[in-house]
C-alpha cells in the first residue's frame, strides 16, 4: 500500500463522525491498508481506543486532531465564532504532548462554541507536529473561494514558517463538491508557487458510501433538526467514506506523488504509549515536602476553609480518599 488516510473522524467526533473504531479496523484490513490517522474534531477522546485497536490489528496508528483555529482565542465577541479547520498529526511524543496542550487550551481558555486555538499558541507548541491545510473549512480553500489568491499564498508560507519546512502540506480533496472543483487547480498552483508539497486525503466520516444516510441522522441530532427539514445542515455528498487506494488514484490520476506522500507522512509519525506504568504528575513545593505530604496539606487546608465549624463526616471522607 502507498496510501494512508490522514483525515478521518471516528465516533469521538461527537454527532458528526460515524467511523466506529472496531468496524473501521475491519474495513482497513479489507482494503489492505497498514496505516491510518485519527483526526477527530477539536479533541483527543478517541486516541487511546484508536491506538490500541490499530496495534491489535497490525495497523500503524497516527494520532492527530482537526483543530479549530481563530484569529484570537481570547476574543469572545460575536466575530470570534469565525474559525478555520487545520489537521495536526503527532510525529513523535513531543508532538503528542503539544497536541494535548493545544486541545486542553482550546477547551479551557479558547472555548467559544468550539474548542479554539490561534496561531500564536500553535507557534509555541508546534514542535513534533505535522500540519495539513484541511477541507473546504480550512483557511486556504476559504481564501481561494473569496478570490484572495495572494492572501492564501501568504498564509501558506506563514504556516510553513510556523510548522517548519517539510512539516506543512497543502491538502487536496475531491468529494464531487462544486467548491472543491473550483479550488483544486488553485491549490495545485499554490504548491507550485511556494514549493509546499501536496497531500491527497478523503474527509472520512463513515465507512461505506451507504452509511451516508446514518451520518445525516447524526447531523440532525447535533443540530436539533429532522430529516424532513429542507433548511437543515447537511453534507452535499455521499463521498465521505473510507476509500481504497485505487479509488483515490482514480480521483487524482495525475497526482501519484501526492497520494504516495500520505504513506510517507504516516511513516514519519511514531507515537508509542506505555500502559505498563503509572504516570502521575510531579508538583514542585516551596518546602522539602514530598508530593504526598503536599497533597495532604493542601487538602486539609481546603477542608478547614470549606468546613470551618463541623468537619466531621467530611474529614472522615477526606482521610478515606487520601488513602485511596
C-alpha positions in Angstrom: 0.0 0.0 0.0 1.2 3.5 -0.8 -1.8 5.5 0.5 -2.8 6.1 4.1 -5.9 8.0 5.3 -4.7 11.1 7.2 -8.1 12.8 7.7 -10.6 10.6 9.5 -13.4 11.1 12.1 -14.4 8.3 14.5 -17.5 8.3 16.7 -15.4 10.5 19.0 -16.2 13.4 16.6 -19.4 13.5 18.6 -22.6 13.5 16.5 -20.6 14.0 13.3 -18.2 11.1 12.8 -19.7 7.7 12.2 -16.5 5.6 11.8 -16.8 3.3 14.8 -13.3 2.1 15.7 -13.9 -1.7 15.7 -15.6 -1.8 12.3 -13.0 0.7 11.0 -10.2 -1.7 11.7 -12.1 -4.4 9.7 -12.6 -2.0 6.8 -8.9 -1.0 6.8 -7.8 -4.7 6.7 -10.3 -5.3 4.0 -8.7 -2.5 1.9 -5.2 -3.8 2.7 -4.2 -0.6 4.5 -1.4 -0.8 7.0 -1.6 2.8 8.4 -4.3 5.2 9.3 -4.8 8.5 11.2 -7.4 9.6 13.6 -8.3 13.3 13.4 -11.4 13.9 15.4 -12.8 17.4 15.7 -11.1 19.5 18.4 -10.5 16.6 20.8 -8.4 13.6 21.5 -11.1 11.5 23.3 -10.6 8.6 20.9 -6.8 8.5 20.7 -6.2 5.6 23.1 -9.0 3.4 21.9 -7.9 4.0 18.3 -4.2 3.3 19.1 -5.0 0.1 20.9 -7.3 -1.1 18.1 -4.7 -0.3 15.5 -1.9 -2.1 17.4 -4.0 -5.2 17.9 -4.9 -5.3 14.1 -1.4 -4.7 12.8 -2.2 -1.2 11.6 0.2 1.7 12.2 -1.7 4.4 14.2 -1.2 8.1 13.5 -2.6 10.3 16.4 -4.0 13.6 15.2 -6.7 16.1 15.5 -8.7 18.5 13.3 -8.4 21.7 15.3 -10.4 24.9 15.1 -8.2 28.0 14.5 -9.4 31.5 15.1 -7.6 34.9 15.0 -7.6 35.4 18.8 -8.7 32.6 21.1 -9.1 35.1 24.0 -11.6 37.1 22.0 -15.2 36.3 22.9 -17.1 38.8 20.7 -19.6 37.5 18.1 -17.0 37.8 15.3 -14.9 35.2 17.2 -17.3 32.5 16.1 -15.4 32.5 12.9 -12.7 29.9 12.7 -11.0 27.6 10.2 -10.1 23.9 10.3 -6.5 22.6 10.4 -5.2 19.0 10.6 -2.4 18.3 13.1 -0.6 15.0 13.3 1.8 13.9 16.1 5.1 13.0 14.6 6.5 11.9 17.9 5.8 12.1 21.7 6.8 15.8 21.8 4.1 16.4 19.1 1.6 14.3 21.1 2.3 16.3 24.2 1.9 19.6 22.2 -1.3 18.3 20.7 -2.7 17.6 24.2 -1.7 21.1 25.3 -3.4 22.7 22.3 -6.6 20.7 22.8 -6.7 21.4 26.5 -6.1 25.1 26.0 -8.8 25.1 23.3 -11.3 23.8 25.8 -10.2 25.7 28.9 -9.1 29.0 27.5 -10.3 29.3 24.0 -13.7 27.6 24.1 -16.4 29.7 22.4 -18.9 27.3 20.8 -15.9 25.2 19.7 -12.5 24.5 21.4 -10.5 27.1 19.5 -6.8 27.8 19.3 -4.9 30.5 17.5 -1.7 30.7 15.5 0.2 32.3 18.4 -0.5 29.3 20.6 0.2 26.9 17.7 3.6 28.6 17.1 4.5 28.0 20.8 3.5 24.3 20.6 4.3 23.3 17.0 7.3 21.0 17.8 6.8 17.4 16.7 3.7 18.2 14.8 2.8 17.9 11.1 0.0 20.1 9.6 -2.3 19.7 6.7 -4.4 22.5 5.3 -7.7 20.7 5.8 -11.0 20.7 4.0 -13.1 23.5 2.5 -13.4 24.9 6.0 -9.6 25.3 6.1 -8.1 28.8 5.7 -6.6 28.2 2.2 -9.8 27.0 0.5 -11.8 29.8 2.1 -9.4 32.5 0.9 -9.3 31.0 -2.6 -13.1 30.8 -2.8 -13.1 34.5 -2.0 -10.7 35.2 -4.8 -7.8 36.1 -2.5 -5.0 34.1 -4.1 -2.2 36.3 -2.8 -3.6 36.2 0.8 -3.8 32.4 0.5 -0.2 32.3 -0.7 1.0 34.4 2.2 -0.9 32.3 4.7 0.6 29.1 3.3 4.1 30.5 3.7 3.2 31.7 7.2 2.1 28.1 8.1 5.3 26.7 6.6 7.3 29.1 8.8 5.3 28.2 11.9 5.4 24.4 11.4 8.9 24.3 9.8 9.8 23.3 6.3 8.7 19.8 5.5 6.0 19.8 8.2 3.2 21.6 6.4 1.3 20.2 3.4 -1.4 21.5 1.1 -4.3 19.1 1.3 -6.3 18.1 -1.8 -9.8 16.6 -1.7 -12.4 15.6 -4.2 -15.9 14.7 -2.9 -17.7 15.8 -6.1 -18.4 19.2 -4.5 -18.6 22.2 -6.7 -16.4 24.4 -4.4 -13.7 21.7 -4.3 -13.6 21.6 -8.1 -13.1 25.3 -8.0 -10.2 25.4 -5.6 -8.3 22.2 -6.7 -6.4 23.9 -9.5 -5.6 26.9 -7.3 -4.3 24.7 -4.5 -2.0 22.9 -7.0 -0.8 26.3 -8.3 -0.2 27.3 -4.7 2.0 24.3 -4.2 3.9 25.1 -7.4 4.4 28.8 -6.4 5.5 28.1 -2.8 7.2 24.7 -3.0 4.9 23.4 -0.3 4.1 19.8 -1.1 0.6 18.4 -1.8 -1.1 15.5 0.1 -4.3 13.8 -1.1 -6.9 12.9 1.5 -10.5 11.9 1.8 -12.6 13.5 4.6 -13.7 10.2 6.1 -16.9 10.5 8.3 -18.3 7.0 7.7 -17.1 3.6 6.5 -19.0 3.0 3.3 -21.0 5.1 0.8 -24.2 3.5 2.0 -23.5 4.9 5.5 -24.1 8.5 4.4 -27.7 8.3 5.5 -26.8 7.3 9.0 -24.3 10.2 9.2 -27.1 12.6 8.2 -29.1 11.4 11.1 -26.2 12.2 13.4 -26.0 15.7 12.0 -29.8 16.1 12.6 -29.4 15.1 16.2 -26.4 17.5 16.6 -28.3 20.5 15.1 -31.8 19.7 16.5 -33.3 19.2 13.1 -35.3 16.5 11.4 -34.5 14.7 8.1 -37.6 16.4 6.6 -36.2 19.9 7.3 -35.1 21.4 4.0 -33.0 24.0 5.8 -31.0 21.6 7.9 -27.2 21.4 7.8 -26.1 18.6 5.6 -23.2 17.2 3.6 -24.0 17.6 0.0 -22.1 14.4 -1.0 -22.0 10.7 -0.3 -18.2 10.5 -0.8 -17.1 11.0 2.8 -16.3 7.3 3.2 -13.1 5.3 3.8 -11.9 4.8 0.2 -9.3 2.3 -1.1 -6.1 3.4 -2.7 -7.4 2.6 -6.2 -10.4 4.8 -5.7 -8.1 7.6 -4.6 -5.9 7.1 -7.6 -8.9 7.3 -10.0 -9.8 10.6 -8.4 -6.3 12.1 -8.8 -4.8 10.2 -11.8 -2.0 12.8 -12.3 -1.1 13.3 -8.7 0.5 9.9 -7.7 3.2 11.7 -5.7 0.6 13.4 -3.6 -1.1 10.1 -2.9 2.1 8.3 -2.0 3.2 11.2 0.2 0.4 10.3 2.6 2.1 7.0 3.4 5.4 8.8 3.8 3.8 11.2 6.3 2.2 8.3 8.2 5.5 6.5 8.5 7.1 9.7 9.9 4.5 9.6 12.7 5.5 7.3 15.6 3.8 7.7 19.0 4.1 4.8 21.4 2.2 4.7 24.7 3.4 3.0 27.8 0.4 1.3 29.5 2.6 -0.6 32.0 3.4 2.3 34.3 1.5 4.9 36.3 2.1 8.4 35.0 1.5 10.7 37.9 2.3 14.5 37.9 5.1 15.8 40.0 4.5 19.1 41.8 7.2 21.4 43.0 6.8 22.6 46.6 8.4 25.6 48.2 9.4 23.4 51.1 11.1 20.0 51.3 7.6 18.2 51.3 7.1 15.1 49.3 4.3 15.1 46.7 2.1 13.1 49.1 2.7 15.5 52.0 2.0 18.5 49.8 -1.3 16.9 48.7 -2.3 16.0 52.3 -1.5 19.5 53.5 -3.4 21.3 50.7 -6.5 19.0 51.1 -6.6 19.6 54.9 -6.3 23.4 54.4 -9.1 23.2 51.9 -11.2 21.2 54.3 -10.8 23.8 57.0 -11.8 26.6 54.6 -14.9 24.8 53.4 -16.0 23.3 56.7 -14.8 25.7 59.4 -17.3 24.6 62.0 -18.1 20.9 61.8 -15.8 19.0 59.5 -16.9 15.6 61.0 -18.1 13.4 58.1 -16.2 15.4 55.5 -13.0 14.9 57.4 -13.5 11.2 57.5 -14.3 11.2 53.8 -11.1 13.1 53.1 -8.9 10.7 55.0 -10.5 7.8 53.1 -9.9 9.4 49.8 -6.3 10.2 50.7 -5.7 6.5 51.5 -7.1 5.6 48.1 
